[in-house]
Amino acid sequence: MSGVLGIYNVESASRALYYGLHTLQHRGQEGAGIVSSDGKNLLTYKRTGMVRSIFKENILQTLVGDMAIGHVHYPTKETLNPQNIQPLTFHRSQDAFSCCLHGDVINALQIREYLEDKGSIFQTDSDVEVFSQLLALNQKKSFEKNLTHCLNQMEGSFGMLYVSETKMVAVRDRYGLSPLVLGKLDDGYVISSESCAFNTLGATYIRDIKPGEVLIFENGSYKSLFYAKNTETHVSAMEYIYYSRPDSNIEGINVHIARKNTGKMLAKEAGVDADIVIGVPDSALSAAHGYAEQTGLPYEMGLIKNRYIGRTFIMPTQHLRKEGVLLKLSPVASVIEGKRIVLIDDSIVRGTTSVSIVKMLKDAGAKEIHLRIASPAIISSQFYGLDSYENNDLISKKYDKEALKDFIGVDSLEFLSVEGLQSAIGDVGLYMGCFNKVYPTHLYERVRNNE
């Protein structure tokens, strides 16, 4: 999760960045930051909270310059450390630079221990600081050689932005696990975690940045190079299922269409006799439309979302997630009462959200509830970019499908198959490790060895 946005060679870049970060707010709601460059200095402002509450007009007026990078923060641990809010800025005797990333450098701990042995001292537990300390260690090399050397030591999923007083750099990991897109805005450029930010800014989509590609923006233009020769494309299936906004395109595939296709495929694989179809807002609505369209059942708005509550799945603690569900959703009793309902959701992780929603629908008078999940059962950790659950949290590891049906309290339960998900989204080299335990990289230890 988390989201990054960079704007290069655009007047009042931080103001445009502010509006773009609003569009990426769904990727992180715990904090946000902007760093701009006026050509001589890096200007920084970041805080905990939502974008609109952090960047007031008086703050934006101080973030001058024609290039800037920004970040919306999703904590990868149960508690938020304000020091980890990005971008992080580093000052050296000759210059300064700032960095931010979305994703997860899965060998960050091993690199950190190596750097600590070399004398590095860390202020945060952020992957960005690991990269930055690594970059600082070899600064005698040319910038491009040093950058390439550092990136080749990093494994995992990341879309990263770097800015100094005079240049901006965008990097996508060699596996293409994290999306990163390039757009044109006036005489400058925009780099974003998702293409939906382009719509807000009035930017024109150019292309997806390629796996292992580095774009260096300088002197009004940019050049492309690759830090790795052996690159692959393994776009995380969860980008299509949950993370991204439906108006975003990833590798040429629209997220809404992909989700709608999962609903259609789910109807083919696991149709059931019912009266209406209801989707769980928001990420399951497209799949619910697809299911209804395929079966001919009427689609109804049976659950209303409170737009002032954030995404409960990315809230930092289980207690907040549970409270968030109750505050976020309200049933429409006149639609639900006496009906046999097909309830479509995007996924089941811990099962607590599903239990709460099913109880709401039953209390509102539902006659039957048939739960259909527009993704396969999650049987393993995601590993790349989302650490909000561990293996022992996964409800599908604790129960088989029949026992899980009883635990949630529904009349029937079915998941989309792995093959069905692949067919619905398309051949973009999907990463589906949380569904099939197939990973493109070595999985490194995440706990320090204190021996």
FINUNU-872005 format. One record per residue (C-alpha): x, y, z. Coordinates in steps of 0.1 Angstrom, whole numbers, plus 5000, padded with zeros to 4 digits. Last residue first. Example, Ala and Ser with C-alpha at 12.3 -4.5 7.8 and 13.67 -1.06 7.14 Angstrom:
REM residues 2
<r east="5137" north="4989" up="5071"/>
<r east="5123" north="4955" up="5078"/>
//
This chain:
REM residues 451
<r east="5228" north="4862" up="5187"/>
<r east="5204" north="4891" up="5181"/>
<r east="5191" north="4879" up="5147"/>
<r east="5166" north="4905" up="5138"/>
<r east="5131" north="4894" up="5126"/>
<r east="5118" north="4898" up="5091"/>
<r east="5137" north="4868" up="5076"/>
<r east="5138" north="4869" up="5039"/>
<r east="5114" north="4855" up="5013"/>
<r east="5134" north="4847" up="4981"/>
<r east="5117" north="4863" up="4952"/>
<r east="5090" north="4857" up="4926"/>
<r east="5066" north="4840" up="4951"/>
<r east="5041" north="4812" up="4945"/>
<r east="5021" north="4806" up="4976"/>
<r east="4988" north="4801" up="4956"/>
<r east="4964" north="4827" up="4970"/>
<r east="4986" north="4851" up="4989"/>
<r east="5013" north="4846" up="4962"/>
<r east="4990" north="4857" up="4934"/>
<r east="5014" north="4879" up="4913"/>
<r east="4998" north="4884" up="4879"/>
<r east="5018" north="4881" up="4847"/>
<r east="4996" north="4905" up="4827"/>
<r east="4975" north="4878" up="4810"/>
<r east="4940" north="4889" up="4818"/>
<r east="4919" north="4900" up="4848"/>
<r east="4891" north="4876" up="4845"/>
<r east="4911" north="4846" up="4833"/>
<r east="4937" north="4849" up="4861"/>
<r east="4909" north="4852" up="4887"/>
<r east="4891" north="4822" up="4873"/>
<r east="4922" north="4801" up="4873"/>
<r east="4928" north="4810" up="4910"/>
<r east="4892" north="4801" up="4917"/>
<r east="4866" north="4827" up="4928"/>
<r east="4854" north="4819" up="4963"/>
<r east="4821" north="4803" up="4975"/>
<r east="4800" north="4805" up="5006"/>
<r east="4765" north="4793" up="5013"/>
<r east="4737" north="4800" up="5039"/>
<r east="4758" north="4825" up="5058"/>
<r east="4768" north="4827" up="5094"/>
<r east="4805" north="4838" up="5092"/>
<r east="4816" north="4809" up="5113"/>
<r east="4792" north="4785" up="5096"/>
<r east="4805" north="4794" up="5061"/>
<r east="4841" north="4792" up="5075"/>
<r east="4835" north="4756" up="5087"/>
<r east="4823" north="4747" up="5052"/>
<r east="4852" north="4764" up="5034"/>
<r east="4879" north="4749" up="5056"/>
<r east="4888" north="4769" up="5087"/>
<r east="4920" north="4782" up="5103"/>
<r east="4940" north="4789" up="5072"/>
<r east="4910" north="4806" up="5055"/>
<r east="4907" north="4828" up="5086"/>
<r east="4941" north="4843" up="5080"/>
<r east="4955" north="4859" up="5112"/>
<r east="4980" north="4832" up="5118"/>
<r east="4997" north="4839" up="5085"/>
<r east="5002" north="4876" up="5094"/>
<r east="4981" north="4906" up="5085"/>
<r east="4987" north="4943" up="5081"/>
<r east="5020" north="4937" up="5063"/>
<r east="5010" north="4949" up="5028"/>
<r east="5038" north="4959" up="5004"/>
<r east="5051" north="4926" up="4991"/>
<r east="5047" north="4899" up="5017"/>
<r east="5010" north="4890" up="5009"/>
<r east="5008" north="4865" up="5037"/>
<r east="4993" north="4831" up="5029"/>
<r east="4960" north="4813" up="5025"/>
<r east="4938" north="4840" up="5011"/>
<r east="4908" north="4822" up="4995"/>
<r east="4904" north="4831" up="4959"/>
<r east="4890" north="4864" up="4947"/>
<r east="4856" north="4878" up="4940"/>
<r east="4841" north="4863" up="4971"/>
<r east="4805" north="4851" up="4970"/>
<r east="4784" north="4851" up="5002"/>
<r east="4749" north="4836" up="4999"/>
<r east="4726" north="4852" up="5025"/>
<r east="4690" north="4840" up="5030"/>
<r east="4659" north="4857" up="5043"/>
<r east="4674" north="4891" up="5050"/>
<r east="4655" north="4909" up="5077"/>
<r east="4676" north="4940" up="5086"/>
<r east="4691" north="4921" up="5116"/>
<r east="4702" north="4894" up="5091"/>
<r east="4719" north="4920" up="5069"/>
<r east="4737" north="4936" up="5098"/>
<r east="4748" north="4902" up="5111"/>
<r east="4762" north="4894" up="5077"/>
<r east="4782" north="4927" up="5077"/>
<r east="4797" north="4921" up="5111"/>
<r east="4807" north="4885" up="5103"/>
<r east="4822" north="4895" up="5070"/>
<r east="4843" north="4922" up="5087"/>
<r east="4856" north="4898" up="5113"/>
<r east="4867" north="4872" up="5087"/>
<r east="4904" north="4878" up="5091"/>
<r east="4912" north="4881" up="5054"/>
<r east="4881" north="4876" up="5032"/>
<r east="4882" north="4891" up="4998"/>
<r east="4864" north="4914" up="4973"/>
<r east="4829" north="4910" up="4986"/>
<r east="4796" north="4900" up="4969"/>
<r east="4765" north="4892" up="4989"/>
<r east="4739" north="4872" up="4969"/>
<r east="4707" north="4879" up="4989"/>
<r east="4675" north="4859" up="4993"/>
<r east="4651" north="4887" up="5003"/>
<r east="4626" north="4890" up="5031"/>
<r east="4639" north="4924" up="5042"/>
<r east="4669" north="4936" up="5023"/>
<r east="4657" north="4965" up="5002"/>
<r east="4634" north="4980" up="5029"/>
<r east="4662" north="4974" up="5055"/>
<r east="4689" north="4994" up="5037"/>
<r east="4719" north="4983" up="5057"/>
<r east="4745" north="5008" up="5071"/>
<r east="4782" north="5006" up="5066"/>
<r east="4812" north="5027" up="5078"/>
<r east="4806" north="5031" up="5115"/>
<r east="4802" north="4994" up="5122"/>
<r east="4831" north="4985" up="5099"/>
<r east="4853" north="5012" up="5115"/>
<r east="4848" north="4998" up="5150"/>
<r east="4861" north="4964" up="5138"/>
<r east="4891" north="4980" up="5120"/>
<r east="4899" north="5002" up="5149"/>
<r east="4901" north="4972" up="5173"/>
<r east="4921" north="4952" up="5147"/>
<r east="4948" north="4980" up="5146"/>
<r east="4964" north="5002" up="5119"/>
<r east="4934" north="5009" up="5097"/>
<r east="4941" north="4996" up="5063"/>
<r east="4912" north="4971" up="5061"/>
<r east="4888" north="4998" up="5075"/>
<r east="4892" north="5022" up="5045"/>
<r east="4884" north="5056" up="5059"/>
<r east="4851" north="5068" up="5074"/>
<r east="4836" north="5101" up="5062"/>
<r east="4820" north="5086" up="5031"/>
<r east="4795" north="5066" up="5053"/>
<r east="4788" north="5036" up="5030"/>
<r east="4753" north="5024" up="5023"/>
<r east="4746" north="4987" up="5021"/>
<r east="4716" north="4972" up="5001"/>
<r east="4721" north="4991" up="4969"/>
<r east="4705" north="4966" up="4946"/>
<r east="4716" north="4947" up="4915"/>
<r east="4687" north="4927" up="4900"/>
<r east="4695" north="4892" up="4889"/>
<r east="4703" north="4886" up="4852"/>
<r east="4730" north="4861" up="4861"/>
<r east="4760" north="4877" up="4841"/>
<r east="4749" north="4913" up="4847"/>
<r east="4743" north="4907" up="4884"/>
<r east="4777" north="4891" up="4889"/>
<r east="4794" north="4919" up="4869"/>
<r east="4777" north="4946" up="4889"/>
<r east="4787" north="4928" up="4921"/>
<r east="4823" north="4927" up="4909"/>
<r east="4822" north="4965" up="4903"/>
<r east="4808" north="4970" up="4938"/>
<r east="4834" north="4949" up="4956"/>
<r east="4859" north="4978" up="4961"/>
<r east="4835" north="5002" up="4976"/>
<r east="4812" north="4991" up="4992"/>
<r east="4801" north="4955" up="4998"/>
<r east="4781" north="4945" up="4968"/>
<r east="4744" north="4934" up="4968"/>
<r east="4728" north="4910" up="4944"/>
<r east="4690" north="4903" up="4945"/>
<r east="4665" north="4875" up="4945"/>
<r east="4685" north="4843" up="4948"/>
<r east="4693" north="4809" up="4931"/>
<r east="4730" north="4805" up="4931"/>
<r east="4759" north="4809" up="4907"/>
<r east="4793" north="4796" up="4917"/>
<r east="4817" north="4793" up="4887"/>
<r east="4798" north="4812" up="4861"/>
<r east="4787" north="4839" up="4886"/>
<r east="4822" north="4842" up="4899"/>
<r east="4835" north="4847" up="4863"/>
<r east="4810" north="4876" up="4859"/>
<r east="4821" north="4891" up="4892"/>
<r east="4858" north="4887" up="4884"/>
<r east="4850" north="4905" up="4850"/>
<r east="4835" north="4934" up="4869"/>
<r east="4867" north="4937" up="4889"/>
<r east="4889" north="4937" up="4858"/>
<r east="4866" north="4963" up="4841"/>
<r east="4868" north="4985" up="4872"/>
<r east="4906" north="4982" up="4874"/>
<r east="4912" north="4991" up="4837"/>
<r east="4938" north="4970" up="4821"/>
<r east="4966" north="4986" up="4801"/>
<r east="4994" north="4976" up="4825"/>
<r east="4974" north="4991" up="4853"/>
<r east="4946" north="5015" up="4846"/>
<r east="4929" north="5035" up="4874"/>
<r east="4893" north="5045" up="4874"/>
<r east="4884" north="5016" up="4898"/>
<r east="4908" north="5029" up="4924"/>
<r east="4936" north="5006" up="4934"/>
<r east="4942" north="4985" up="4965"/>
<r east="4914" north="4959" up="4964"/>
<r east="4911" north="4933" up="4936"/>
<r east="4931" north="4949" up="4908"/>
<r east="4960" north="4960" up="4930"/>
<r east="4955" north="4927" up="4949"/>
<r east="4966" north="4908" up="4918"/>
<r east="5001" north="4921" up="4924"/>
<r east="5017" north="4928" up="4890"/>
<r east="5043" north="4901" up="4883"/>
<r east="5062" north="4914" up="4853"/>
<r east="5098" north="4902" up="4849"/>
<r east="5132" north="4918" up="4846"/>
<r east="5167" north="4903" up="4841"/>
<r east="5190" north="4931" up="4830"/>
<r east="5185" north="4952" up="4862"/>
<r east="5191" north="4989" up="4868"/>
<r east="5174" north="4999" up="4835"/>
<r east="5178" north="5033" up="4819"/>
<r east="5155" north="5060" up="4808"/>
<r east="5161" north="5097" up="4802"/>
<r east="5141" north="5127" up="4812"/>
<r east="5134" north="5163" up="4801"/>
<r east="5135" north="5199" up="4815"/>
<r east="5172" north="5199" up="4825"/>
<r east="5168" north="5167" up="4846"/>
<r east="5144" north="5139" up="4851"/>
<r east="5160" north="5105" up="4855"/>
<r east="5137" north="5075" up="4848"/>
<r east="5148" north="5041" up="4862"/>
<r east="5133" north="5009" up="4848"/>
<r east="5135" north="4975" up="4865"/>
<r east="5099" north="4967" up="4856"/>
<r east="5086" north="4992" up="4830"/>
<r east="5071" north="5026" up="4838"/>
<r east="5035" north="5024" up="4826"/>
<r east="5028" north="5048" up="4797"/>
<r east="5021" north="5083" up="4785"/>
<r east="4989" north="5092" up="4804"/>
<r east="4979" north="5129" up="4799"/>
<r east="4976" north="5151" up="4829"/>
<r east="4945" north="5171" up="4839"/>
<r east="4955" north="5169" up="4875"/>
<r east="4925" north="5150" up="4888"/>
<r east="4924" north="5127" up="4858"/>
<r east="4962" north="5121" up="4861"/>
<r east="4958" north="5110" up="4897"/>
<r east="4937" north="5080" up="4885"/>
<r east="4968" north="5067" up="4868"/>
<r east="4980" north="5051" up="4900"/>
<r east="5013" north="5050" up="4919"/>
<r east="5021" north="5083" up="4902"/>
<r east="5048" north="5100" up="4881"/>
<r east="5038" north="5134" up="4865"/>
<r east="5058" north="5153" up="4838"/>
<r east="5064" north="5188" up="4826"/>
<r east="5056" north="5212" up="4798"/>
<r east="5019" north="5210" up="4805"/>
<r east="5014" north="5178" up="4824"/>
<r east="5025" north="5146" up="4808"/>
<r east="5021" north="5112" up="4825"/>
<r east="5042" north="5083" up="4837"/>
<r east="5029" north="5053" up="4857"/>
<r east="5041" north="5032" up="4886"/>
<r east="5026" north="4998" up="4896"/>
<r east="5043" north="4977" up="4923"/>
<r east="5050" north="4941" up="4916"/>
<r east="5068" north="4949" up="4883"/>
<r east="5095" north="4923" up="4891"/>
<r east="5124" north="4946" up="4886"/>
<r east="5111" north="4973" up="4910"/>
<r east="5100" north="5006" up="4895"/>
<r east="5121" north="5037" up="4899"/>
<r east="5115" north="5074" up="4895"/>
<r east="5142" north="5100" up="4898"/>
<r east="5140" north="5138" up="4901"/>
<r east="5168" north="5163" up="4896"/>
<r east="5182" north="5197" up="4906"/>
<r east="5178" north="5203" up="4943"/>
<r east="5175" north="5165" up="4949"/>
<r east="5144" north="5143" up="4944"/>
<r east="5139" north="5106" up="4946"/>
<r east="5107" north="5086" up="4939"/>
<r east="5102" north="5049" up="4944"/>
<r east="5077" north="5022" up="4933"/>
<r east="5086" north="4992" up="4953"/>
<r east="5081" north="4954" up="4955"/>
<r east="5109" north="4932" up="4967"/>
<r east="5146" north="4928" up="4967"/>
<r east="5172" north="4956" up="4970"/>
<r east="5209" north="4951" up="4963"/>
<r east="5205" north="4958" up="4926"/>
<r east="5189" north="4991" up="4935"/>
<r east="5221" north="5002" up="4953"/>
<r east="5245" north="4995" up="4924"/>
<r east="5221" north="5011" up="4899"/>
<r east="5220" north="5043" up="4920"/>
<r east="5257" north="5043" up="4925"/>
<r east="5264" north="5039" up="4888"/>
<r east="5239" north="5066" up="4880"/>
<r east="5252" north="5091" up="4906"/>
<r east="5288" north="5086" up="4896"/>
<r east="5307" north="5067" up="4924"/>
<r east="5322" north="5086" up="4954"/>
<r east="5287" north="5085" up="4969"/>
<r east="5290" north="5048" up="4979"/>
<r east="5277" north="5048" up="5015"/>
<r east="5252" north="5076" up="5008"/>
<r east="5231" north="5054" up="4985"/>
<r east="5230" north="5026" up="5011"/>
<r east="5219" north="5051" up="5037"/>
<r east="5192" north="5063" up="5014"/>
<r east="5179" north="5028" up="5006"/>
<r east="5177" north="5018" up="5042"/>
<r east="5161" north="5052" up="5050"/>
<r east="5134" north="5045" up="5024"/>
<r east="5127" north="5010" up="5039"/>
<r east="5115" north="5028" up="5070"/>
<r east="5125" north="5017" up="5105"/>
<r east="5135" north="5053" up="5115"/>
<r east="5164" north="5073" up="5128"/>
<r east="5191" north="5049" up="5117"/>
<r east="5229" north="5050" up="5125"/>
<r east="5253" north="5037" up="5098"/>
<r east="5287" north="5025" up="5111"/>
<r east="5296" north="4998" up="5085"/>
<r east="5281" north="4971" up="5107"/>
<r east="5250" north="4992" up="5108"/>
<r east="5249" north="4991" up="5070"/>
<r east="5250" north="4953" up="5069"/>
<r east="5223" north="4951" up="5096"/>
<r east="5202" north="4975" up="5076"/>
<r east="5207" north="4955" up="5044"/>
<r east="5195" north="4923" up="5061"/>
<r east="5165" north="4941" up="5076"/>
<r east="5156" north="4957" up="5042"/>
<r east="5155" north="4923" up="5025"/>
<r east="5118" north="4925" up="5018"/>
<r east="5119" north="4960" up="5004"/>
<r east="5081" north="4966" up="5006"/>
<r east="5057" north="4987" up="4985"/>
<r east="5053" north="5025" up="4981"/>
<r east="5083" north="5047" up="4981"/>
<r east="5096" north="5081" up="4992"/>
<r east="5130" north="5098" up="4989"/>
<r east="5145" north="5132" up="4996"/>
<r east="5180" north="5146" up="4987"/>
<r east="5205" north="5170" up="5000"/>
<r east="5238" north="5184" up="4988"/>
<r east="5276" north="5189" up="4994"/>
<r east="5279" north="5183" up="5031"/>
<r east="5251" north="5158" up="5032"/>
<r east="5215" north="5163" up="5042"/>
<r east="5188" north="5136" up="5040"/>
<r east="5151" north="5141" up="5036"/>
<r east="5124" north="5113" up="5042"/>
<r east="5093" north="5116" up="5021"/>
<r east="5076" north="5101" up="5040"/>
<r east="5061" north="5094" up="5074"/>
<r east="5084" north="5070" up="5093"/>
<r east="5091" north="5094" up="5121"/>
<r east="5054" north="5094" up="5129"/>
<r east="5056" north="5058" up="5140"/>
<r east="5022" north="5042" up="5134"/>
<r east="5013" north="5011" up="5153"/>
<r east="5003" north="4977" up="5139"/>
<r east="5031" north="4976" up="5114"/>
<r east="5032" north="4983" up="5076"/>
<r east="5020" north="5019" up="5082"/>
<r east="5001" north="5033" up="5052"/>
<r east="5014" north="5067" up="5043"/>
<r east="5004" north="5091" up="5015"/>
<r east="5035" north="5103" up="4998"/>
<r east="5047" north="5134" up="4978"/>
<r east="5074" north="5145" up="4955"/>
<r east="5080" north="5180" up="4942"/>
<r east="5093" north="5199" up="4911"/>
<r east="5086" north="5235" up="4900"/>
<r east="5094" north="5252" up="4932"/>
<r east="5077" north="5265" up="4963"/>
<r east="5065" north="5246" up="4994"/>
<r east="5060" north="5277" up="5016"/>
<r east="5027" north="5287" up="4999"/>
<r east="5014" north="5251" up="5005"/>
<r east="5017" north="5256" up="5042"/>
<r east="4998" north="5288" up="5043"/>
<r east="4970" north="5272" up="5022"/>
<r east="4966" north="5242" up="5045"/>
<r east="4983" north="5209" up="5039"/>
<r east="4977" north="5185" up="5068"/>
<r east="4939" north="5183" up="5072"/>
<r east="4933" north="5178" up="5035"/>
<r east="4959" north="5151" up="5032"/>
<r east="4947" north="5130" up="5060"/>
<r east="4965" north="5125" up="5093"/>
<r east="5000" north="5124" up="5106"/>
<r east="5024" north="5151" up="5094"/>
<r east="5047" north="5161" up="5066"/>
<r east="5063" north="5194" up="5053"/>
<r east="5096" north="5197" up="5035"/>
<r east="5114" north="5222" up="5014"/>
<r east="5145" north="5211" up="4996"/>
<r east="5168" north="5240" up="4986"/>
<r east="5186" north="5254" up="4956"/>
<r east="5164" north="5247" up="4926"/>
<r east="5132" north="5255" up="4944"/>
<r east="5127" north="5219" up="4953"/>
<r east="5095" north="5205" up="4969"/>
<r east="5090" north="5178" up="4995"/>
<r east="5055" north="5168" up="5004"/>
<r east="5042" north="5145" up="5032"/>
<r east="5012" north="5124" up="5042"/>
<r east="5000" north="5104" up="5072"/>
<r east="4977" north="5076" up="5085"/>
<r east="4954" north="5074" up="5055"/>
<r east="4972" north="5054" up="5029"/>
<r east="4963" north="5040" up="4995"/>
<r east="4928" north="5054" up="4995"/>
<r east="4943" north="5089" up="4997"/>
<r east="4957" north="5086" up="4962"/>
<r east="4933" north="5111" up="4946"/>
<r east="4938" north="5135" up="4975"/>
<r east="4976" north="5132" up="4967"/>
<r east="4969" north="5146" up="4933"/>
<r east="4954" north="5177" up="4946"/>
<r east="4983" north="5183" up="4969"/>
<r east="5008" north="5175" up="4941"/>
<r east="4993" north="5203" up="4920"/>
<r east="4999" north="5227" up="4948"/>
<r east="5034" north="5212" up="4954"/>
<r east="5043" north="5218" up="4917"/>
<r east="5036" north="5255" up="4917"/>
<r east="5048" north="5257" up="4880"/>
<r east="5054" north="5223" up="4865"/>
<r east="5089" north="5210" up="4857"/>
<r east="5085" north="5177" up="4875"/>
<r east="5056" north="5163" up="4896"/>
<r east="5060" north="5132" up="4917"/>
<r east="5033" north="5111" up="4934"/>
<r east="5037" north="5081" up="4957"/>
<r east="5011" north="5059" up="4974"/>
<r east="5009" north="5037" up="5004"/>
<r east="5000" north="5000" up="5000"/>
//
